[in-house]
Amino acid sequence: MARRLTFPNEIYSGPGALDHLAEIPGRRVLLVADPFLTTLGIVERAVELLRCAERRVDVYDGVIPDPNRRSCEQAAAVASELEPDLIVALGGGSAIDTAKVLWVKYEHPKLDWQKLTTFFALPPLRQKARLVAIPTTSGTGSEVSYAAMVTNETVELSIKECVLSYDLCPDVVIADPTLTLSVPPNVTAWTGFDVLSHALEASVSRFASDITTGLASRAVRLVVRWLPVAYMDGRNLEARVHLQQASMIAGMAMASAALGVMHSIAHALGTTFHYHHGLACAFAMTQTVAFNSQVAAGNYAELARTALGIDVAEPLLACHRLVEMLDDLKCQVNIPLSLQAAGVDAQRFERARGQLVHLSSLDANRPSNPRDYTDKTLERLLAGIGSGVISWD
C-alpha cells in the first residue's frame, strides 16, 4: 500500500536557530506558549524577534498540560478575536498541539468535534494563517507531525483523541537546542523515553517502511548515547543538540508509520494516574516490546543491530538483549521499572484495571500495532507493567 510522507516545508535546526523567527512573513502574530516559559525569559526573546519586524504580537499562555476540548476552544476564541495571519507555537507538545487545534478552529469555526477528530477529514487550512512550531523539549515530535492529541473530557472516562490531517504539519520548524538547556533532569528523562517510544513503535508498525525504520534506528542510537549525558548535565549543549534532532527524526518516523499498543497503554496510564506521557511510555515499553517480539522479532533485531550494535543470530535473543538495554537505560535516568516501584500499590492498581483496559482498547493507535490483541491481552500486559515481571508470550 502506498504511504504518503509529509514533513514541514522548512526546518531551522541548531544553536541560534531562533533568530530565524524574525525572517518569517506575517503582520499579526499570535504566540501560543507554555506559561512557565515566561519566567525563563524565552517568551520575551521570541516576542522581541517578532516585533523587530514591526509586527503586532499577542501572547496566549493559557496552555494546559494534556490539552482538552475546552482549553482548545478557549484558545481558538482568542485567535478569532485577534485574527492573526501567523500562529507561533512555543513550548512542548501541549503548546504545539493546542496551537494546531486552535488553528483549525480559527480557520473553520463551525467545524464540530466529530468532524475534527475524523482522520483526514479536515477542510483545507492556511486560508487565514500559517503555523510555526518552536519546541522547547525533546520528546513529542509534534513539531514535525501532522497530528495533535486532545483529551475529550466530555465523556465519563476522558479519552485521548487524535486530530489527523496532512495540513496540520507546521509550515516552519525552529529547533534551537539552547531553548532546552533549562529542562530539568526528570523531564529530560521522560521526554527521552517518549522519543524512544516513537522510534520503537514506528520500526515495527504495520505501516513501517525502509524510510521509517532508518529514521527510527538513528533516533534510538542518539537517545541511548546522549540521554544519560543530558540527564547528568542539562547544560551540555552537544547532548541537547543530539536529543533534539533525535526527537524530530523519531517524530518523522512516527508520523509516517504510526504507533501501537505501547502508546495505547501509555495514554490510558496518563489519563488514569496523571503521569507525564514520556514516563507512561517508559512504563509500557518493555512489556509491549516483549509482546510484539512474537511477530516482529526480525524488525526489533535489525533495530538492535543497527542502532545499538547488538548482533546475535537469533532474533528473539536480540529482543531480550534490547529489553535489557532499555531497562538499564531507565535505571541510568532513575525511571522505575514498574508501577509498583513508582508507588502504585496493588489495591489502587486493581481498582483502575478495568478503566485502563477500556481506555487502551479504544485508543486510535490499535490498528497499526503489528500484533492483534484482546482485552485479556491488555489485562496481562498491564499486570506485567504493574509488577515489572516481563512476559514473553
NORCORUR-V404363 format. One line per field, one symbol per residue. ss: DSSP state (A for helix, B for strand, O for the rest). burial: # if it has 16 or more other C-alpha atoms within 10 Angstrom, else .. Layout:
ss: ???
burial: ???
This chain:
ss: OOOOOOOOOBBBBOOOAAAAAAAOOOOBBBBBBOAAAOOOOAAAAAAAAAAOOOOBBBBBOOOOOOOBAAAAAAAAAAAAAAOOOBBBBBBOAAAAAAAAAAAAAAAOOOOOAAAAOOOOOOOOOOOOOBBBBBBOOOOOOAAAOOBBBBBBOOOOOOBBBBBBOAAAOOOBBBBOAAAAOOOOAAAAAAAAAAAAAAAAAAAAOOOOOAAAAAAAAAAAAAAAAAAAAAAAOOOOAAAAAAAAAAAAAAAAAAAAAOOOAAAAAAAAAAAAAOOOAAAAAAAAAAAAAAAAAAAAAAAAAAAAAAAAOOOOOOAAAAAAAAAAAAAAAAAAOOOOOOOOOOOOOAAAAAAAAAAAAAAAAAOOOAAAOOOOOOAAAAAAAAAAAAAOOOOOO
burial: .....###..#####.##..##...#.########.#....##..##.##....#.#####.#..####.###.#####...##########################.......##..#.#..#...########################......#######################.#.#.#######################..####################..##.#.##################################..####################.#############.#....##.######.###.##..#.#####.........#...#.#######.#########......##.########.#...
